Amino acid sequence: FFFFFFFHLSQHRQTMGITRDRDYKKRPTGGRQSLSRHKRKFCMGRPAAMTKLGAERVHQVRARGGLIKNRALRLDAGNFAWPSESVTRRTRILGATYNASNGEYVRTNTLVKNTVVQIDATPFRQWYETKWGIALGKKAKKGTTETTTEPEAPKSKSLQKKIVRGNQHVIDPHVDEQFTQGRLYALICSRPGQHGVADGYILEGKELDFYIRKMKHRRGGGEKA
């Protein structure tokens, strides 16, 4: 009986799960630390969710104290904010384009916090056209000039004022260019494996320029960014 008990205990210790405790890590110098106690359940960790791009699939996991975590296994949409315009819309996630921690996440379309993704620009283009009366991402067809326009329907004074304000309203040139392609660069700032959602915001300004340089550097095979 004692042999079986100690054999089972030794096997259990060898197959212990993931831990978040610092005691089982090495010192900064590389040496091992002497253990003052065995593992505790409150130090328990779990495997990463590794959320993929696909039809929404979220599991609930009970954690310590009755806390319920929403473990997203697959997601295909999220709520994204446009900071300069103070508007948020739910839109489709088209794919991962950059991840600073692991380039493999881009190939496998893994959604984690701080992943740069491309999202569908349609909801934001429709909102902008409703708000300012200007359709983003439309280019004039070849062989046509701006002077040859069809007679416009009569517009109210409020609509005319809105169009004037829209013409004076300026957005980031890089963002305006992305509307032509129908895809916007955005950054995920939620934790899909903990919260069950992939929410974020559209990249603009210096932050967008920074990530564009990083993506060109990675695609170019080591050129200076």
Solvent accessible surface area in square Angstrom, and as a share of the most:
residue,aa,sasa,rsa
1,F,185,0.77
2,F,147,0.61
3,F,166,0.69
4,F,137,0.57
5,F,99,0.41
6,F,121,0.50
7,F,111,0.46
8,H,112,0.50
9,L,55,0.27
10,S,46,0.30
11,Q,78,0.35
12,H,97,0.44
13,R,124,0.45
14,Q,137,0.61
15,T,103,0.60
16,M,70,0.31
17,G,56,0.54
18,I,90,0.45
19,T,38,0.22
20,R,178,0.65
21,D,23,0.12
22,R,120,0.44
23,D,50,0.26
24,Y,74,0.28
25,K,116,0.49
26,K,107,0.45
27,R,112,0.41
28,P,134,0.84
29,T,127,0.74
30,G,44,0.42
31,G,32,0.30
32,R,191,0.70
33,Q,59,0.26
34,S,105,0.68
35,L,92,0.46
36,S,106,0.68
37,R,102,0.37
38,H,112,0.50
39,K,58,0.25
40,R,102,0.37
41,K,162,0.69
42,F,100,0.42
43,C,15,0.09
44,M,81,0.36
45,G,12,0.12
46,R,84,0.31
47,P,98,0.62
48,A,78,0.60
49,A,24,0.19
50,M,72,0.32
51,T,2,0.01
52,K,73,0.31
53,L,49,0.24
54,G,21,0.20
55,A,79,0.61
56,E,108,0.49
57,R,109,0.40
58,V,52,0.30
59,H,83,0.37
60,Q,136,0.61
61,V,37,0.21
62,R,163,0.59
63,A,9,0.07
64,R,178,0.65
65,G,78,0.75
66,G,35,0.34
67,L,103,0.51
68,I,85,0.43
69,K,49,0.21
70,N,53,0.27
71,R,25,0.09
72,A,0,0.00
73,L,51,0.25
74,R,99,0.36
75,L,5,0.03
76,D,60,0.31
77,A,17,0.13
78,G,1,0.01
79,N,60,0.31
80,F,0,0.00
81,A,32,0.24
82,W,1,0.00
83,P,70,0.44
84,S,74,0.48
85,E,22,0.10
86,S,106,0.68
87,V,14,0.08
88,T,70,0.40
89,R,94,0.34
90,R,129,0.47
91,T,8,0.04
92,R,138,0.50
93,I,7,0.04
94,L,43,0.21
95,G,11,0.10
96,A,10,0.08
97,T,28,0.17
98,Y,15,0.06
99,N,4,0.02
100,A,78,0.60
101,S,94,0.61
102,N,61,0.31
103,G,36,0.35
104,E,79,0.36
105,Y,45,0.17
106,V,39,0.23
107,R,176,0.64
108,T,48,0.28
109,N,50,0.26
110,T,0,0.00
111,L,1,0.01
112,V,38,0.22
113,K,102,0.43
114,N,84,0.43
115,T,0,0.00
116,V,0,0.00
117,V,0,0.00
118,Q,29,0.13
119,I,0,0.00
120,D,24,0.13
121,A,0,0.00
122,T,42,0.25
123,P,31,0.20
124,F,0,0.00
125,R,66,0.24
126,Q,110,0.49
127,W,43,0.15
128,Y,5,0.02
129,E,81,0.36
130,T,102,0.60
131,K,94,0.40
132,W,33,0.12
133,G,35,0.34
134,I,49,0.25
135,A,33,0.26
136,L,14,0.07
137,G,24,0.23
138,K,154,0.65
139,K,159,0.67
140,A,81,0.63
141,K,163,0.69
142,K,202,0.86
143,G,88,0.85
144,T,77,0.45
145,T,85,0.50
146,E,149,0.67
147,T,123,0.72
148,T,105,0.61
149,T,101,0.58
150,E,148,0.66
151,P,134,0.84
152,E,131,0.59
153,A,75,0.58
154,P,137,0.86
155,K,76,0.32
156,S,66,0.43
157,K,163,0.69
158,S,81,0.52
159,L,66,0.33
160,Q,91,0.40
161,K,128,0.54
162,K,58,0.24
163,I,43,0.22
164,V,81,0.46
165,R,124,0.45
166,G,1,0.01
167,N,100,0.51
168,Q,135,0.60
169,H,59,0.26
170,V,126,0.72
171,I,24,0.12
172,D,30,0.15
173,P,104,0.65
174,H,78,0.35
175,V,1,0.00
176,D,58,0.30
177,E,104,0.46
178,Q,14,0.06
179,F,3,0.01
180,T,56,0.32
181,Q,123,0.55
182,G,22,0.21
183,R,100,0.37
184,L,0,0.00
185,Y,31,0.12
186,A,0,0.00
187,L,10,0.05
188,I,0,0.00
189,C,65,0.39
190,S,14,0.09
191,R,117,0.43
192,P,3,0.02
193,G,16,0.15
194,Q,53,0.23
195,H,96,0.43
196,G,6,0.05
197,V,63,0.36
198,A,1,0.01
199,D,37,0.19
200,G,7,0.07
201,Y,58,0.22
202,I,2,0.01
203,L,1,0.00
204,E,34,0.15
205,G,34,0.32
206,K,181,0.77
207,E,65,0.29
208,L,0,0.00
209,D,48,0.25
210,F,85,0.35
211,Y,32,0.12
212,I,36,0.18
213,R,116,0.42
214,K,68,0.29
215,M,6,0.02
216,K,133,0.56
217,H,65,0.29
218,R,112,0.41
219,R,163,0.60
220,G,39,0.37
221,G,71,0.69
222,G,54,0.52
223,E,115,0.52
224,K,203,0.86
225,A,69,0.54
